[in-house]
Amino acid sequence: MFKPSDLRLKLLAGSLASASLLMACNPATTEPAAPPVPFKPVATLQEIMTSIIDPNIDFVWNSVSSVSTASGTEERQPHTDEDWRLLRQHALAVAEAANLLLIEDRPIAAANAVTSSGGAELSAAAIKTLITEHRQEFVQRTQSLQSAAQGLLVAIAAKNVEELEKAGGEVEQACEQCHSQFWYPGDVRPK
């Protein structure tokens, strides 16, 4: 038989053990969140597109093609592990560049830069206004680009040319949807 003091000791020990377990599962004190690291944009949105996205996606798009030469039609596509590795580097740059587009307060274009190549594009100030007023839609469009670029990476990992072409089309569509909303929304030219 237990003595009342033994029973109290066991109850106290059990209570302390239960409290310790609860505290371990749900600590009362948490570390304060670190302040966000401020980004320091160097390139403009236009420069990211022309210096990072365009040359890298062009490499991907041109990796599968039919080229007419004097000796006939030449079909080009990646064959070797090195071809696929290089292709992945270019696709990865496009996927990661989407993150760069999302950094807030990034200038649209350099001072006095022309954002219009055919007359349909808006000025940098007008583009900035659209992006600011429709920030969530801009984020969604940019995430669509990144998602499509990730499709490229899946096709490349599988070394699947057909899927690579399909994903390349999805990247093109993501780019066009964003451009037609923010860069040249009033363009009525056939696409």
Contact map, one row per residue, 1 for C-alpha under 8 A:
11100000000000000000000000000000000000000000000000000000000000000000000000000000000000000000000000000000000000000000000000000000000000000000000000000000000000000000000000000000000000000000000
11110110000000000000000000000000000000000000000000000000000000000000000000000000000000000000000000000000000000000000000000000000000000000000000000000000000000000000000000000000000000000000000
11111110000000000000000000000000000000000000000000000000000000000000000000000000000000000000000000000000000000000000000000000000000000000000000000000000000000000000000000000000000000000000000
01111111000000000000000000000000000000000000000000000000000000000000000000000000000000000000000000000000000000000000000000000000000000000000000000000000000000000000000000000000000000000000000
00111111100000000000000000000000000000000000000000000000000000000000000000000000000000000000000000000000000000000000000000000000000000000000000000000000000000000000000000000000000000000000000
01111111110000000000000000000000000000000000000000000000000000000000000000000000000000000000000000000000000000000000000000000000000000000000000000000000000000000000000000000000000000000000000
01111111111000000000000000000000000000000000000000000000000000000000000000000000000000000000000000000000000000000000000000000000000000000000000000000000000000000000000000000000000000000000000
00011111111100000000000000000000000000000000000000000000000000000000000000000000000000000000000000000000000000000000000000000000000000000000000000000000000000000000000000000000000000000000000
00001111111110000000000000000000000000000000000000000000000000000000000000000000000000000000000000000000000000000000000000000000000000000000000000000000000000000000000000000000000000000000000
00000111111111000000000000000000000000000000000000000000000000000000000000000000000000000000000000000000000000000000000000000000000000000000000000000000000000000000000000000000000000000000000
00000011111111100000000000000000000000000000000000000000000000000000000000000000000000000000000000000000000000000000000000000000000000000000000000000000000000000000000000000000000000000000000
00000001111111110000000000000000000000000000000000000000000000000000000000000000000000000000000000000000000000000000000000000000000000000000000000000000000000000000000000000000000000000000000
00000000111111111000000000000000000000000000000000000000000000000000000000000000000000000000000000000000000000000000000000000000000000000000000000000000000000000000000000000000000000000000000
00000000011111111100000000000000000000000000000000000000000000000000000000000000000000000000000000000000000000000000000000000000000000000000000000000000000000000000000000000000000000000000000
00000000001111111110000000000000000000000000000000000000000000000000000000000000000000000000000000000000000000000000000000000000000000000000000000000000000000000000000000000000000000000000000
00000000000111111111000000000000000000000000000000000000000000000000000000000000000000000000000000000000000000000000000000000000000000000000000000000000000000000000000000000000000000000000000
00000000000011111111100000000000000000000000000000000000000000000000000000000000000000000000000000000000000000000000000000000000000000000000000000000000000000000000000000000000000000000000000
00000000000001111111110000000000000000000000000000000000000000000000000000000000000000000000000000000000000000000000000000000000000000000000000000000000000000000000000000000000000000000000000
00000000000000111111111000000000000000000000000000000000000000000000000000000000000000000000000000000000000000000000000000000000000000000000000000000000000000000000000000000000000000000000000
00000000000000011111111100000000000000000000000000000000000000000000000000000000000000000000000000000000000000000000000000000000000000000000000000000000000000000000000000000000000000000000000
00000000000000001111111110000000000000000000000000000000000000000000000000000000000000000000000000000000000000000000000000000000000000000000000000000000000000000000000000000000000000000000000
00000000000000000111111111000000000000000000000000000000000000000000000000000000000000000000000000000000000000000000000000000000000000000000000000000000000000000000000000000000000000000000000
00000000000000000011111111110000000000000000000000000000000000000000000000000000000000000000000000000000000000000000000000000000000000000000000000000000000000000000000000000000000000000000000
00000000000000000001111111100000000000000000000000000000000000000000000000000000000000000000000000000000000000000000000000000000000000000000000000000000000000000000000000000000000000000000000
00000000000000000000111111100000000000000000000000000000000000000000000000000000000000000000000000000000000000000000000000000000000000000000000000000000000000000000000000000000000000000000000
00000000000000000000011111110000000000000000000000000000000000000000000000000000000000000000000000000000000000000000000000000000000000000000000000000000000000000000000000000000000000000000000
00000000000000000000001111111100000000000000000000000000000000000000000000000000000000000000000000000000000000000000000000000000000000000000000000000000000000000000000000000000000000000000000
00000000000000000000001001111100000000000000000000000000000000000000000000000000000000000000000000000000000000000000000000000000000000000000000000000000000000000000000000000000000000000000000
00000000000000000000000000111110000000000000000000000000000000000000000000000000000000000000000000000000000000000000000000000000000000000000000000000000000000000000000000000000000000000000000
00000000000000000000000000111111000000000000000000000000000000000000000000000000000000000000000000000000000000000000000000000000000000000000000000000000000000000000000000000000000000000000000
00000000000000000000000000001111100000000000000000000000000000000000000000000000000000000000000000000000000000000000000000000000000000000000000000000000000000000000000000000000000000000000000
00000000000000000000000000000111110000000000000000000000000000000000000000000000000000000000000000000000000000000000000000000000000000000000000000000000000000000000000000000000000000000000000
00000000000000000000000000000011111000000000000000000000000000000000000000000000000000000000000000000000000000000000000000000000000000000000000000000000000000000000000000000000000000000000000
00000000000000000000000000000001111100000000000000000000000000000000000000000000000000000000000000000000000000000000000000000000000000000000000000000000000000000000000000000000000000000000000
00000000000000000000000000000000111110000000000000000000000000000000000000000000000000000000000000000000000000000000000000000000000000000000000000000000000000000000000000000000000000000000000
00000000000000000000000000000000011111000000000000000000000000000000000000000000000000000000000000000000000000000000000000000000000000000000000000000000000000000000000000000000000000000000000
00000000000000000000000000000000001111100000000000000000000000000000000000000000000000000000000000000000000000000000000000000000000000000000000000000000000000000000000000000000000000000000000
00000000000000000000000000000000000111110000000000000000000000000000000000000000000000000000000000000000000000000000000000000000000000000000000000000000000000000000000000000000000000000000000
00000000000000000000000000000000000011111000000000000000000000000000000000000000000000000000000000000010000000000000000000000000000000000000000000000000000000000000000000000000000000000000000
00000000000000000000000000000000000001111100000000000000000000000000000000000000000000000000000000000000000000000000000000000000000000000000000000000000000000000000000000000000000000000000000
00000000000000000000000000000000000000111111000000000000000000000000000000000000000000000000000000000010010000000000000000000000000000000000000000000000000000000000000000000000000000000000000
00000000000000000000000000000000000000011111000000000000000000000000000000000000000000000000000000000000000000000000000000000000000000000000000000000000000000000000000000000000000000000000000
00000000000000000000000000000000000000001111111100000000000000000000000000000000000000000000000000000000011000000000000000000000000000000000000000000000000000000000000000000000000000000000000
00000000000000000000000000000000000000001111111100000000000000000000000000000000000000000000000000000000011111000000000000000000000000000000000000000000000000000000000000000000000000000000000
00000000000000000000000000000000000000000011111110000000000000000000000000000000000000000000000000001000011110000000000000000000000000000000000000000000000000000000000000000000000000000000000
00000000000000000000000000000000000000000011111111000000000000000000000000000000000000000000000000000000000110000010000000000000000000000000000000000000000000000000000000000000000000000000000
00000000000000000000000000000000000000000011111111110000000000000000000000000000000000000000000000000000000010000000000000000000000000000000000000000000000000000000000000000000000000000000000
00000000000000000000000000000000000000000011111111111000000000000000000000000000000000000000000010011000000000000000000000000000000000000000000000000000000000000000000000000000000000000000000
00000000000000000000000000000000000000000000111111111100000000000000000000000000000000000000000000000000000000000000000000000000000000000000000000000000000000000000000000000000000000000000000
00000000000000000000000000000000000000000000011111111110000000000000000000000000000000000000000000000000000000000000000000000000000000000000000000000000000000000000000000000000000000000000000
00000000000000000000000000000000000000000000001111111110000000000000000000000000000000000000000000000000000000000000000000000000000000000000000000000000000000000000000000000000000000000000000
00000000000000000000000000000000000000000000001111111111000000000000000000000000000000000000110010000000000000000000000000000000000000000000000000000000000000000000000000000000000000000000000
00000000000000000000000000000000000000000000000111111111100000000000000000000000000000000000110010000000000000000000000000000000000000000000000000000000000000000000000000000000000000000000000
00000000000000000000000000000000000000000000000011111111110000000000000000000000000000000000000000000000000000000000000000000000000000000000000000000000000000000000000000000000000000000000000
00000000000000000000000000000000000000000000000001111111111000000000000000000000000000000000000000000000000000000000000000000000000000000000000000000000000000000000000000000000000000000000000
00000000000000000000000000000000000000000000000000011111111100000000000000000000000000000110110000000000000000000000000000000000000000000000000000000000000000000000000000000000000000000000000
00000000000000000000000000000000000000000000000000001111111110000000000000000000000000000110010000000000000000000000000000000000000000000000000000000000000000000000000000000000000000000000000
00000000000000000000000000000000000000000000000000000111111111000000000000000000000000000000000000000000000000000000000000000000000000000000000000000000000000000000000000000000000000000000000
00000000000000000000000000000000000000000000000000000011111111100000000000000000000000100100000000000000000000000000000000000000000000000000000000000000000000000000000000000000000000000000000
00000000000000000000000000000000000000000000000000000001111111110000000000000000000000100110000000000000000000000000000000000000000000000000000000000000000000000000000100000000000000000000000
00000000000000000000000000000000000000000000000000000000111111111000000000000000000000000000000000000000000000000000000000000000000000000000000000000000000000000000100100000000000000000000000
00000000000000000000000000000000000000000000000000000000011111111000000000000000000000000000000000000000000000000000000000000000000000000000000000000000000000000000000000000000000000000000000
00000000000000000000000000000000000000000000000000000000001111111000000000011100000000100000000000000000000000000000000000000000000000000000000000000000000000000000000000000000000000000000000
00000000000000000000000000000000000000000000000000000000000111111100000000111100000000000000000000000000000000000000000000000000000000000000000000000000000000001000100000000000000000000000000
00000000000000000000000000000000000000000000000000000000000011111110000000111000000000000000000000000000000000000000000000000000000000000000000000000000000000000000000000000000000000000000000
00000000000000000000000000000000000000000000000000000000000000011111000011110000000000000000000000000000000000000000000000000000000000000000000000000000000000000000000000000000000000000000000
00000000000000000000000000000000000000000000000000000000000000001111100011110000000000000000000000000000000000000000000000000000000000000000000000000000000000000000000000000000000000000000000
00000000000000000000000000000000000000000000000000000000000000000111111111000000000000000000000000000000000000000000000000000000000000000000000000000000000000000000000000000000000000000000000
00000000000000000000000000000000000000000000000000000000000000000011111111000000000000000000000000000000000000000000000000000000000000000000000000000000000000000000000000000000000000000000000
00000000000000000000000000000000000000000000000000000000000000000001111100000000000000000000000000000000000000000000000000000000000000000000000000000000000000000000000000000000000000000000000
00000000000000000000000000000000000000000000000000000000000000000001111110000000000000000000000000000000000000000000000000000000000000000000000000000000000000000000000000000000000000000000000
00000000000000000000000000000000000000000000000000000000000000000001111111000000000000000000000000000000000000000000000000000000000000000000000000000000000000000000000000000000000000000000000
00000000000000000000000000000000000000000000000000000000000000000111101111100000000000000000000000000000000000000000000000000000000000000000000000000000000000000000000000000000000000000000000
00000000000000000000000000000000000000000000000000000000000000000111100111110000000000000000000000000000000000000000000000000000000000000000000000000000000000000000000000000000000000000000000
00000000000000000000000000000000000000000000000000000000000000011110000011111000000000000000000000000000000000000000000000000000000000000000000000000000000000000000000000000000000000000000000
00000000000000000000000000000000000000000000000000000000000000111110000001111100000000000000000000000000000000000000000000000000000000000000000000000000000000000000000000000000000000000000000
00000000000000000000000000000000000000000000000000000000000000111000000000111110000000000000000000000000000000000000000000000000000000000000000000000000000000001000000000000000000000000000000
00000000000000000000000000000000000000000000000000000000000000110000000000011111001100000000000000000000000000000000000000000000000000000000000000000000000000001000000000000000000000000000000
00000000000000000000000000000000000000000000000000000000000000000000000000001111101100000000000000000000000000000000000000000000000000000000000000000000000000000000000000000000000000000000000
00000000000000000000000000000000000000000000000000000000000000000000000000000111111100000000000000000000000000000000000000000000000000000000000000000000000000000000000000000000000000000000000
00000000000000000000000000000000000000000000000000000000000000000000000000000011111110000000000000000000000000000000000000000000000000000000000000000000000000000000000000000000000000000000000
00000000000000000000000000000000000000000000000000000000000000000000000000000001111111000000000000000000000000000000000000000000000000000000000000000000000000000000000000000000000000000000000
00000000000000000000000000000000000000000000000000000000000000000000000000000111111111100000000000000000000000000000000000000000000000000000000000000000000000000000000000000000000000000000000
00000000000000000000000000000000000000000000000000000000000000000000000000000111111111110000000000000000000000000000000000000000000000000000000000000000000100100000000000000000000000000000000
00000000000000000000000000000000000000000000000000000000000000000000000000000000111111111000000000000000000000000000000000000000000000000000000000000000000000000000000000000000000000000000000
00000000000000000000000000000000000000000000000000000000000000000000000000000000011111111100000000000000000000000000000000000000000000000000000000000000000000000000000000000000000000000000000
00000000000000000000000000000000000000000000000000000000001100100000000000000000001111111110000000000000000000000000000000000000000000000000000000000000000100000000000000000000000000000000000
00000000000000000000000000000000000000000000000000000000000000000000000000000000000111111111000000000000000000000000000000000000000000000000000000000000100100000000000000000000000000000000000
00000000000000000000000000000000000000000000000000000000000000000000000000000000000011111111100000000000000000000000000000000000000000000000000000000000000000000000000000000000000000000000000
00000000000000000000000000000000000000000000000000000001101100000000000000000000000001111111110000000000000000000000000000000000000000000000000000000000000000000000000000000000000000000000000
00000000000000000000000000000000000000000000000000000001100100000000000000000000000000111111111000000000000000000000000000000000000000000000000000001101100000000000000000000000000000000000000
00000000000000000000000000000000000000000000000000000000000000000000000000000000000000011111111100000000000000000000000000000000000000000000000000001100100000000000000000000000000000000000000
00000000000000000000000000000000000000000000000000011001000000000000000000000000000000001111111110000000000000000000000000000000000000000000000000000000000000000000000000000000000000000000000
00000000000000000000000000000000000000000000000000011001100000000000000000000000000000000111111111000000000000000000000000000000000000000000000001001000000000000000000000000000000000000000000
00000000000000000000000000000000000000000000000000000000000000000000000000000000000000000011111111100000000000000000000000000000000000000000000011101100000000000000000000000000000000000000000
00000000000000000000000000000000000000000000000000000000000000000000000000000000000000000001111111110000000000000000000000000000000000000000000001000000000000000000000000000000000000000000000
00000000000000000000000000000000000000000000000100011000000000000000000000000000000000000000111111111000000000000000000000000000000000000000000000000000000000000000000000000000000000000000000
00000000000000000000000000000000000000000000000000000000000000000000000000000000000000000000011111111100000000000000000000000000000000000000011011000000000000000000000000000000000000000000000
00000000000000000000000000000000000000000000000000000000000000000000000000000000000000000000001111111110000000000000000000000000000000000000010000000000000000000000000000000000000000000000000
00000000000000000000000000000000000000000000000100000000000000000000000000000000000000000000000111111110000000000000000000000000000000000000000000000000000000000000000000000000000000000000000
00000000000000000000000000000000000000000000100100000000000000000000000000000000000000000000000011111110010000000000000000000000000000000000010000000000000000000000000000000000000000000000000
00000000000000000000000000000000000000000000000000000000000000000000000000000000000000000000000001111111000000000000000000000000000000000010010000000000000000000000000000000000000000000000000
00000000000000000000000000000000000000101000000000000000000000000000000000000000000000000000000000111111110000000000000000000000000000000000000000000000000000000000000000000000000000000000000
00000000000000000000000000000000000000000000000000000000000000000000000000000000000000000000000000000111110000000000000000000000000000000000000000000000000000000000000000000000000000000000000
00000000000000000000000000000000000000000000000000000000000000000000000000000000000000000000000000000011111000000000000000000000000000000000000000000000000000000000000000000000000000000000000
00000000000000000000000000000000000000001011100000000000000000000000000000000000000000000000000000001011111100000000000000000000000000000000000000000000000000000000000000000000000000000000000
00000000000000000000000000000000000000000011100000000000000000000000000000000000000000000000000000000000111111000000000000000001000000000000000000000000000000000000000000000000000000000000000
00000000000000000000000000000000000000000001110000000000000000000000000000000000000000000000000000000000011111000000000000011011000000000000000000000000000000000000000000000000000000000000000
00000000000000000000000000000000000000000001111000000000000000000000000000000000000000000000000000000000001111101110000000010000000000000000000000000000000000000000000000000000000000000000000
00000000000000000000000000000000000000000001000000000000000000000000000000000000000000000000000000000000001111111000000000000000000000000000000000000000000000000000000000000000000000000000000
00000000000000000000000000000000000000000000000000000000000000000000000000000000000000000000000000000000000011111000000000000000000000000000000000000000000000000000000000000000000000000000000
00000000000000000000000000000000000000000000000000000000000000000000000000000000000000000000000000000000000001111100000000000000000000000000000000000000000000000000000000000000000000000000000
00000000000000000000000000000000000000000000000000000000000000000000000000000000000000000000000000000000000011111110000000000000000000000000000000000000000000000000000000000000000000000000000
00000000000000000000000000000000000000000000000000000000000000000000000000000000000000000000000000000000000010011111100000100000000000000000000000000000000000000000000000000000000000000000000
00000000000000000000000000000000000000000000010000000000000000000000000000000000000000000000000000000000000010001111100011110000000000000000000000000000000000000000000000000000000000000000000
00000000000000000000000000000000000000000000000000000000000000000000000000000000000000000000000000000000000000000111111111100000000000000000000000000000000000000000000000000000000000000000000
00000000000000000000000000000000000000000000000000000000000000000000000000000000000000000000000000000000000000000111111110000000000000000000000000000000000000000000000000000000000000000000000
00000000000000000000000000000000000000000000000000000000000000000000000000000000000000000000000000000000000000000001111110000000000000000000000000000000000000000000000000000000000000000000000
00000000000000000000000000000000000000000000000000000000000000000000000000000000000000000000000000000000000000000001111110000000000000000000000000000000000000000000000000000000000000000000000
00000000000000000000000000000000000000000000000000000000000000000000000000000000000000000000000000000000000000000001111111000000000000000000000000000000000000000000000000000000000000010110000
00000000000000000000000000000000000000000000000000000000000000000000000000000000000000000000000000000000000000000011111111100000000000000000000000000000000000000000000000000000000000111010000
00000000000000000000000000000000000000000000000000000000000000000000000000000000000000000000000000000000000000000011000111110110000000000000000000000000000000000000000000000000000000110000000
00000000000000000000000000000000000000000000000000000000000000000000000000000000000000000000000000000000000000000111000011111110000000000000000000000000000000000000000000000000000000000000000
00000000000000000000000000000000000000000000000000000000000000000000000000000000000000000000000000000000000110000010000001111111000000000000000000000000000000000000000000000000000000000000000
00000000000000000000000000000000000000000000000000000000000000000000000000000000000000000000000000000000000100000000000000111111100000000000000000000000000000000000000000000000000000000000000
00000000000000000000000000000000000000000000000000000000000000000000000000000000000000000000000000000000000000000000000001111111110000000000000000000000000000000000000000000000000000000000000
00000000000000000000000000000000000000000000000000000000000000000000000000000000000000000000000000000000000100000000000001111111111000000000000000000000000000000000000000000000000001100000000
00000000000000000000000000000000000000000000000000000000000000000000000000000000000000000000000000000000001100000000000000011111111100000000000000000000000000000000000000000000000000000000000
00000000000000000000000000000000000000000000000000000000000000000000000000000000000000000000000000000000000000000000000000001111111110000000000000000000000000000000000000000000000000000000000
00000000000000000000000000000000000000000000000000000000000000000000000000000000000000000000000000000000000000000000000000000111111111100000000000000000000000000000000000000000000001000000000
00000000000000000000000000000000000000000000000000000000000000000000000000000000000000000000000000000000000000000000000000000011111111100100000000000000000000000000000000000000000001000000000
00000000000000000000000000000000000000000000000000000000000000000000000000000000000000000000000000000000000000000000000000000001111111100000000000000000000000000000000000000000000000000000000
00000000000000000000000000000000000000000000000000000000000000000000000000000000000000000000000000000000000000000000000000000000111111100000000000000000000000000000000000000000000000000000000
00000000000000000000000000000000000000000000000000000000000000000000000000000000000000000000000000000000000000000000000000000000011111111100000000000000000000000000000000000000000000000000000
00000000000000000000000000000000000000000000000000000000000000000000000000000000000000000000000000000000000000000000000000000000011111111110000000000000000000000000000000000000000000000000000
00000000000000000000000000000000000000000000000000000000000000000000000000000000000000000000000000000000000000000000000000000000000001111111000000000000000000000000000000000000000000000000000
00000000000000000000000000000000000000000000000000000000000000000000000000000000000000000000000000000000000000000000000000000000000001111111100000000000000000000000000000000000000000000000000
00000000000000000000000000000000000000000000000000000000000000000000000000000000000000000000000000000000000000000000000000000000001001111111110000000000000000000000000000000000010000000000000
00000000000000000000000000000000000000000000000000000000000000000000000000000000000000000000000000000100000000000000000000000000000000111111111000000000000000000000000000000000000000000000000
00000000000000000000000000000000000000000000000000000000000000000000000000000000000000000000000000000000000000000000000000000000000000011111111100000000000000000000000000000000000000000000000
00000000000000000000000000000000000000000000000000000000000000000000000000000000000000000000000000000000000000000000000000000000000000001111111110000000000000000000000000000100110000000000000
00000000000000000000000000000000000000000000000000000000000000000000000000000000000000000000000001101100000000000000000000000000000000000111111111000000000000000000000000000100010000000000000
00000000000000000000000000000000000000000000000000000000000000000000000000000000000000000000000001000000000000000000000000000000000000000011111111100000000000000000000000000000000000000000000
00000000000000000000000000000000000000000000000000000000000000000000000000000000000000000000000000000000000000000000000000000000000000000001111111110000000000000000000000000100000000000000000
00000000000000000000000000000000000000000000000000000000000000000000000000000000000000000000001001000000000000000000000000000000000000000000111111111000000000000000000000100110000000000000000
00000000000000000000000000000000000000000000000000000000000000000000000000000000000000000000011101000000000000000000000000000000000000000000011111111100000000000000000000000000000000000000000
00000000000000000000000000000000000000000000000000000000000000000000000000000000000000000000001000000000000000000000000000000000000000000000001111111110000000000000000000000000000000000000000
00000000000000000000000000000000000000000000000000000000000000000000000000000000000000000000000000000000000000000000000000000000000000000000000111111111000000000000001101100100000000000000000
00000000000000000000000000000000000000000000000000000000000000000000000000000000000000000011011000000000000000000000000000000000000000000000000011111111100000000000001100100000000000000000000
00000000000000000000000000000000000000000000000000000000000000000000000000000000000000000011001000000000000000000000000000000000000000000000000001111111110000000000000000000000000000000000000
00000000000000000000000000000000000000000000000000000000000000000000000000000000000000000000000000000000000000000000000000000000000000000000000000111111111000000001001000000000000000000000000
00000000000000000000000000000000000000000000000000000000000000000000000000000000000000000010000000000000000000000000000000000000000000000000000000011111111100000011001100000000000000000000000
00000000000000000000000000000000000000000000000000000000000000000000000000000000000000010011000000000000000000000000000000000000000000000000000000001111111110000000000000000000000000000000000
00000000000000000000000000000000000000000000000000000000000000000000000000000000000000000000000000000000000000000000000000000000000000000000000000000111111111000000000000000000000000000000000
00000000000000000000000000000000000000000000000000000000000000000000000000000000000000000000000000000000000000000000000000000000000000000000000000000011111111111011001000000000000000000000000
00000000000000000000000000000000000000000000000000000000000000000000000000000000000100110000000000000000000000000000000000000000000000000000000000000001111111111001000000000000000000000000000
00000000000000000000000000000000000000000000000000000000000000000000000000000000000000000000000000000000000000000000000000000000000000000000000000000000111111110000000000000000000000000000000
00000000000000000000000000000000000000000000000000000000000000000000000000000000000000000000000000000000000000000000000000000000000000000000000000000000011111110000000000000000000000000000000
00000000000000000000000000000000000000000000000000000000000000000000000000000000000100000000000000000000000000000000000000000000000000000000000000000000001111111000000000000000000000000000000
00000000000000000000000000000000000000000000000000000000000000000000000000000000000000000000000000000000000000000000000000000000000000000000000000000000001111111111000000000000000000000000000
00000000000000000000000000000000000000000000000000000000000000010000000000001100000000000000000000000000000000000000000000000000000000000000000000000000001100111111100000000000000000000000000
00000000000000000000000000000000000000000000000000000000000000000000000000000000000000000000000000000000000000000000000000000000000000000000000000000000000000011111110000000000000000000000000
00000000000000000000000000000000000000000000000000000000000000000000000000000000000000000000000000000000000000000000000000000000000000000000000000000001001000011111111000000000000000000000000
00000000000000000000000000000000000000000000000000000000000000000000000000000000000000000000000000000000000000000000000000000000000000000000000000000011001100011111111100000000000000000000000
00000000000000000000000000000000000000000000000000000000000010010000000000000000000000000000000000000000000000000000000000000000000000000000000000000000000000001111111110000000000000000000000
00000000000000000000000000000000000000000000000000000000000000000000000000000000000000000000000000000000000000000000000000000000000000000000000000000000000000000111111111000000000000000000000
00000000000000000000000000000000000000000000000000000000000000000000000000000000000000000000000000000000000000000000000000000000000000000000000000011011001000000011111111100000000000000000000
00000000000000000000000000000000000000000000000000000000000110000000000000000000000000000000000000000000000000000000000000000000000000000000000000011001000000000001111111110000000000000000000
00000000000000000000000000000000000000000000000000000000000000000000000000000000000000000000000000000000000000000000000000000000000000000000000000000000000000000000111111111000000000000000000
00000000000000000000000000000000000000000000000000000000000000000000000000000000000000000000000000000000000000000000000000000000000000000000000000010000000000000000011111111100000000000000000
00000000000000000000000000000000000000000000000000000000000000000000000000000000000000000000000000000000000000000000000000000000000000000000000010011000000000000000001111111110000000000000000
00000000000000000000000000000000000000000000000000000000000000000000000000000000000000000000000000000000000000000000000000000000000000000000000000000000000000000000000111111111000000000000000
00000000000000000000000000000000000000000000000000000000000000000000000000000000000000000000000000000000000000000000000000000000000000000000000000000000000000000000000011111111100000000000000
00000000000000000000000000000000000000000000000000000000000000000000000000000000000000000000000000000000000000000000000000000000000000000000110110010000000000000000000001111111110000000000000
00000000000000000000000000000000000000000000000000000000000000000000000000000000000000000000000000000000000000000000000000000000000000000000000010000000000000000000000000111111111000000000000
00000000000000000000000000000000000000000000000000000000000000000000000000000000000000000000000000000000000000000000000000000000000000000000000000000000000000000000000000011111111100000000000
00000000000000000000000000000000000000000000000000000000000000000000000000000000000000000000000000000000000000000000000000000000000000000000100000000000000000000000000000001111111110000000000
00000000000000000000000000000000000000000000000000000000000000000000000000000000000000000000000000000000000000000000000000000000000000000100110000000000000000000000000000000111111111100000000
00000000000000000000000000000000000000000000000000000000000000000000000000000000000000000000000000000000000000000000000000000000000000000000000000000000000000000000000000000011111111111000000
00000000000000000000000000000000000000000000000000000000000000000000000000000000000000000000000000000000000000000000000000000000000000000000000000000000000000000000000000000001111111111110000
00000000000000000000000000000000000000000000000000000000000000000000000000000000000000000000000000000000000000000000000000000000000000000000000000000000000000000000000000000000111111111000000
00000000000000000000000000000000000000000000000000000000000000000000000000000000000000000000000000000000000000000000000000000010011000000000000000000000000000000000000000000000011111111000000
00000000000000000000000000000000000000000000000000000000000000000000000000000000000000000000000000000000000000000000000011000010000000000000000000000000000000000000000000000000011111111000000
00000000000000000000000000000000000000000000000000000000000000000000000000000000000000000000000000000000000000000000000111000000000000000000000000000000000000000000000000000000001111111110000
00000000000000000000000000000000000000000000000000000000000000000000000000000000000000000000000000000000000000000000000010000000000000000000000000000000000000000000000000000000001111111110000
00000000000000000000000000000000000000000000000000000000000000000000000000000000000000000000000000000000000000000000000100000000000000000000000000000000000000000000000000000000000100011111000
00000000000000000000000000000000000000000000000000000000000000000000000000000000000000000000000000000000000000000000000110000000000000000000000000000000000000000000000000000000000100011111100
00000000000000000000000000000000000000000000000000000000000000000000000000000000000000000000000000000000000000000000000000000000000000000000000000000000000000000000000000000000000000000111110
00000000000000000000000000000000000000000000000000000000000000000000000000000000000000000000000000000000000000000000000000000000000000000000000000000000000000000000000000000000000000000011111
00000000000000000000000000000000000000000000000000000000000000000000000000000000000000000000000000000000000000000000000000000000000000000000000000000000000000000000000000000000000000000001111
00000000000000000000000000000000000000000000000000000000000000000000000000000000000000000000000000000000000000000000000000000000000000000000000000000000000000000000000000000000000000000000111
